[in-house]
Amino acid sequence: MVFQYYRDNDMLYIKLAEGTSTESEEVAPGIVLDFNEHNQVIGVEIEDASKFIDLSRLELKALPITSLTLSEPTYVQK
């Protein structure tokens, strides 16, 4: 699972599984689910994320994590 924040348009994307999105559906205002060819959810897009989510904090509880990777932001500060 990968959490990726796009500062330029304030969008948080949660990639749940590898694959190509073949269909998307807005399930609530600003919440879009991406589906693969087998109709499985592979991603969640949250528009205007900073208005609804505290992006400065991430808490993981009871996950069977065997590998954790932290990446530096790739956006340019203005």
ABEGO torsion letter per residue (X at the ends): XBBBBBAAAGBBBBBABBEBBABBBBABBGBBBBBBAAGBBABBBBBGAAAABBAABBBBBGBBBABBBBBBBABBBX
